[in-house]
């Protein structure tokens, strides 16, 4: 469902009038000043999912790509943030609470798949009953198995789910290659195995393969962060912190605009990772916690699963001004993400009698 934009710059301004004050009012002082703390990672997850949603609206649902610019220019960075944070989180967790591969799969895979199964079941049924739209049996089976070889925005059930196949693959290999006695070898093994797999004749769409190759460095880089954070306690004097913050902001401003998109994939990947790292530095050195970002971060996985079908096929607010369409859809997707997470938590958390 294309959003018709007659004045994209003004509509973006109106959205900013709502979004930026809400973001500002949500600012609180961080409870801890640890580098790459839980408060930091929650904000980064929220930023990542919002960047992806804004990009999907601005470039694929809007009749004019100027709508939501510059909010819409960090989609690739958002994907890198998610992968880096996943590698970081799994590594830190495995170092503190080591699990066997079987224990790891039992703990992680069910929580990964259950929200997916709930969401795709709901959309398969809704598409069939409401839109009278059906899908090939192979796509349905692949969907429940977590294999998404295509990412057609308007033909597949939920095109952003190409990312699910990536994270599923990484979850499968992580406990097999993580060597607790030689942890620094583990990111190298993930990198090498990913590189080998990506150069096999995989039964996936070439455009999806390009996305895989564009982002495969982020997860092992996150693992390195997870290993390094255990050894390095980062503390900066106030003046030096300001210098690093200023440099990171300058790098972000330059690389976000000069992103390397549509250039050589290696250049695009490198610039995207530099932008990702600059955001990590900014949020890690900041003394503030943007609670609005943290809120989206808490429900980032659920909103990732939900947002595209809602925006592209079940947009309840078409006909309203574009800035209101975006605002109301963000609220709706966040609310549905909260409900989905509560359902999953109720199923996966043992009851106490």
Protein Blocks (a to p, Z undefined) as FASTA:
>chain_A
ZZddfblmlmmmmmmmmmmmmmmmmpccdfbfcehifklmmmmmmmmmmmmmmmmmmmmm
pcbfkgopaklmmmmmmmmmmmmmmmmmmmmmmmmmccdfklmmmmmmmmmmmmmmmmmm
mmmmmmmmmnopacdfklmmmmmnopafbccfklmmblmlmmmmmmmmmmmmmmmmmcfk
lmmlmmmmmmmmmmmmmmpccdbdfklmmmmmmmmmmmmmmmmmmmmmmmpccdddfklm
mmmmmmmmmmmmmmmmmnopoiafklmmmmmmmmmmmmmmmmmmpcbdcfklmmmmmmmm
mmmmmmmmmmmmmcckgoiafklmmmmmmmmmmmmmmmmmmmmmmmmpccdZZ
